[in-house]
Amino acid sequence: MARLPRRLGHGEEATLAEHLEELRQRIFVIIGAVVVATIVAYVFHGHILTWLNQPLPPDHRRVITLGVAEPFTVSLTVSAYAGIVLASPVVLWQVWAFFAPAVDPSAERRMLGLVAAAALLAVLGIAFGYEIVLPRAIHWLTNYDNAHFRQMIQAKPYYSFVTTVLLGMVAIFQTPLAVLGLVSLGVLSSRLLRKQRRLGYFVTAVVALALPGPDLVTTFLELLPMWALFEASIWVAVLFERRQARAVPSSATLGG
């Protein structure tokens, strides 16, 4: 009976063959998790498609297909994407378990905290994109110049558009963690961020204006959380630098 790959302890040595065997086993676990999650998602793909179609206007919620096999291939593709999302905790855990023995236990706890924060921000990004951005973007796009165009929404391009928007919002919501990474590498500092705060707000406003929206109120609603994320990034950088400053004297004391 197949067993799950054993996680090596911190600093535990292993031969190249053992590392390769562990990697092979973890890849099989990842593939198996994605396949099982995809099958589960396909069983419920009708509910997933209904959820994805919800931002559309009521008279456009039954998207069209142009090929004989397109309903099946689109449903399978959507199920695969959903399967990857569902299996992502297993995938991330297997990747982490492979590299964790080389990481200090204290750094491991910080890394797990960052992963939890990234997951929470991703969920918030998807919720914001689905509830705020998508309905307004779709309303504006489906009503654009409707005196000259008859909208017939095709399944494959629509689901690709939805996926792109949601992934884009997930990426935007990772801003605080991205800034934290740049600060830890010394590329940015809280002092520089605070000094260039106006420029940061301006760039954020430009990005918000580039997002499709039917009116200024919608654009402002999209802009508010983006400004909040930028401001949060500054304070994350401040807290990180303060923590580093406290850690340096402690390390010097221990060294003495």
N, C-alpha and C positions, 0 to 999 in steps of 0.2 A: 504494500500500500504506500502511495507517494506521501512524503512528508513535506511540510513547509520548510524552506531553507532556514537554517539556524543562524541567528545574528551573532556575529563575533563580538567579544568583549572589547572594551577600550584598550588599544595597544596590543591586542592579541595578534600574534604572528600567524601567517598562513602562507602556504606555497602558492606559486602562480597557478598551478593546476586547481588547487582548492578555491582560489578566487574566481577562476573561470567557471568552475562547476557551480559555485554560489550564484554568479551572475546569470548563468544559463537557467537555473531554477527560478530565480526571481523574474526573469523575462517570461518564463512559462506561466508564473502566477499572474503577472500583469496581463498577458494575453488572455488567460482564462477568465480573469475578472472582467475585462472589457467585453469578451464574448457573452458571458452570462448576463452582464448588465444590459448589453444590446438586445439580447433575447427578451429580457424582462421589459425593456422599453418598447420593443416591437409589439408585445402583447397589449400594451396600453398606448400604442401609437395614436389611436383615435383621440384619446384625451389630450395627448401632447399637441396634435395638430389643431384641435379646437382651442387650446390655450394660446398657441402661436397666432391663430387667426383672429383672436379676440380684439386686438388693436385696430383691425380693419373696420371700415364703415359697415353697418349691418347688411347692406345690399351687395357687399363684395367679399363676404366671409367664406364663400365657397369658391376657392381659387380654381383656375382652369389648368388642364394638362393638354399637351399637343401630341403626345405619342402613345402608342398602345401600352408600352411598358412603363411610362413615366409615373403613373400613380404608385406602382410597386417600388420603383427605384427611388422616388422621392421619399416615400414612407420608410424605406430601408435606410436611406441616408440620414434622415432626421432621427431615426432610432439609434443609428451608430453614434451620432453626435451626443444624443442623450445618454447613451451607454458610456461614452468616454467621461461625461460629467459625473455620472453616478459612480463610476469606478475610480474616479480621480483620488479619493482618499486611499484606496488600496495601492494605486500606482505611486503616489507620493510617498507612502509609507515604505514600499519596497525599495524605491530609489534611496530614501533616507537611510534605511537599514543597511544598505550596501556601503554607504560612505560614512556612517556614524562612527564606526570603530576608530577612524582617523581623527575624530573631533573630540576635543576636551569635554568632559561631562558638563562643566559649567556653561561652555559655549553651546552644548546640545540643548540645554534648557532654554537659553535665549533663542536658539533657532526654532524650537518648537513653538515658542511664544510668537515669533514673527510669522510662522506658518499659520497659526490660529488667527492672527490679525489679518493676514492676507486673505484667508478664507472668509472672514467676516466682511472685509471691504469688498470682496468679490460678490458676495450675496447682496450687499447694499447697492453695488453698482448695477447688478441685474435687476433688482427691484426698481431702482430709479429709472433705468433705461426702459423697462417694460411699462411702468405706470405713468411716467412723465414724458420721456423723450419720444418713444415709439408712437403713441396715439397722436401726438401733435404733429410729428414729422409726417406720418402717413396721411393725416387729414390734409395737411398742406400739399403734399405731393399728389394725392388722388384728386384734389380739386384744382390743381394748377392748370390754367388755360383750358378748362373743361368745355369751353364753347367750341374748341377746335379738335379736342381729342375725346375718344370714347375709351374709358379705362376698362381693360380686361386683364386682371392680375393673374400672371402665370405662377404656378406653384414654385418651381425651382428658383427663379430669380427672387421671388418674395422671401423665401426662407433663407436664402443667401444674404439678403438685405437685413433681415431681422438678426441673423447670427452676427453680421458685421457690426451692427449698432450695439448689440448687447456686449460683444467682446470689447468694443471701443469704450463703453462705459466702465467695464471691469478694469481696463487699463487705466482710465482716468482716475478711478477710485483707488488705484495703487500708488498715487502720487506721494502720499506721506512716506511710504516704505521706500520708494525710489529715492526720495530726497535723503532719507536716513542712510541709505546705502552710499550715496555720494558724499555725505558728511563724514561717514566712517572711513571712507577712502581719502579724505582730505581734499576732494574736488570742490566742495562747497563748505560754507560755514554759516552758523546762525547770524553772525555779524553781517556777512555779505547779503544773506537773504533779507534781513531787516533793512539794510541800506538800500537794496533794490526792490523794496516792497511795492512801490508804485509801478515799476516796470513789470513785476510779476502779475499784479492785478490787471494791467493793460493787456498783457499777453493772454491771460485767462479770459478777458472780455472778448478778445479777438476770436479765440477758439469757440466761445459760446455763440458769438454772432455767426460763425461758420456753420453751426448746427442748424438744420432746417427747422423753422418754426413759423406758425401762421401769423403771429403778432408779437409786439414788444413785450407783452405780459408773459408770454410763454418763454421768450428768450431770457427774461429776467429770472423766471423760475428755474431755468436751466443754469443760469449764472450763479445763483446763490450757493448751491452746494459746492460748485467749483471754487468759488472764493473761500468757502469754509475749509475745503480740503487744502488749499494753498496756505491759508493761515495756520491750519493744524500742522502742516509740514514744517513751518517755521518753529513752532513751539516744540514739536518732536525733536528738531535739531537742537534747540536750546537745552532740553532735558537730557539729551544724549551727551552733549558736551559737558554739562555739569556733572553727569555721572562719571564720565571719563576723567574729569579733573579731580574728583574725589578718589578715584581708583589709583591714580598715579602716586600721590603721597603714601597711600597704604602699601603699594608695591615697594616704594623706596624704603619705607620703615622696615618691611619684612626683609628686604635685601641687606639693610644695615645690621 
